[in-house]
Amino acid sequence: MKKATLQLETLACPSCLQKIENAVKSLAGVDKESVNVLFNASKVKLNFDEDKITIDQIEKAITALGYEVIKKQVR
């Protein structure tokens, strides 16, 4: 399992947070329990299985909702 942190553009409302959280949790290979969207910091933290999904695919799912990913970090 890899840990990822994605820095997003500033989130405008709590419903944005919910939308992002639901989209990321629906991706195969993402550990649903680990998904944490931080509203005030505009960050998404999660664990994922890199054999099933890439960080770029996770980023695409977020940008498809209309949110810009400013930077991503994987450990």
N, C-alpha and C positions, 0 to 999 in steps of 0.2 A: 504493500500500500504506500502510495505517495501522498504527502500533505501539500495542499495548494492554497495560496492566498491570492485572490484577484482584487486589485484596487479598481473601483469603478468611479465613473463621474459621480458628482454629488447626487444622492438620492433625494427626490423631492417629497415623497410621501410614503407612509407605511404600507400602502397597497402596492407600491413598487417593490418593496421588500418581499411581500407575499408572492408576487408574480415571479420574481427571480428565484426565490426559494423553491417554489413548486416546479419550475422548469428544470432546475438543477437536480432536484430529487428524482425527477422522472427519467433521468439519463441512466442507461445501463452502465454499470461499472463504477458508479458513484456510491459511496457509503452514505446512505440516507440519514443515518443517525449523526453523522459528522457534519452535515451541512449547517452552517451558521452564517446568516446574513447580518452584518453589523450595520444598522441604519446610520448611526452618528458618524461612524468612520467610513461609510460607503465601501465596505469590504465584504467579500464572500470568502469564507474559509471552509475547506472540505477535504476529505480523504477520498482518493480514487485508485482504482486498480488499472495500472497503465497497460496491462495486457488486454483490457476491454475497451478503454477509452483514453483519448489523449487530452492534454490540457487545451489544445487548440479547438477540439470538438466542444469542450465545456465552454470555452470563450465564445464560440460561434452561437451556442444556444442562448447565451446572455445577450450578445449583440443582435441576434434575431428578434429579441423583444424590444430593441431600440435603446439599449443601454451600452455606453461605451466602456470598454475595458482599457484602463490607462496603463496598467502594468500587471504582470503575473509573476508569481514566484513559486517554484516547486522544490520541495525538499524530500 
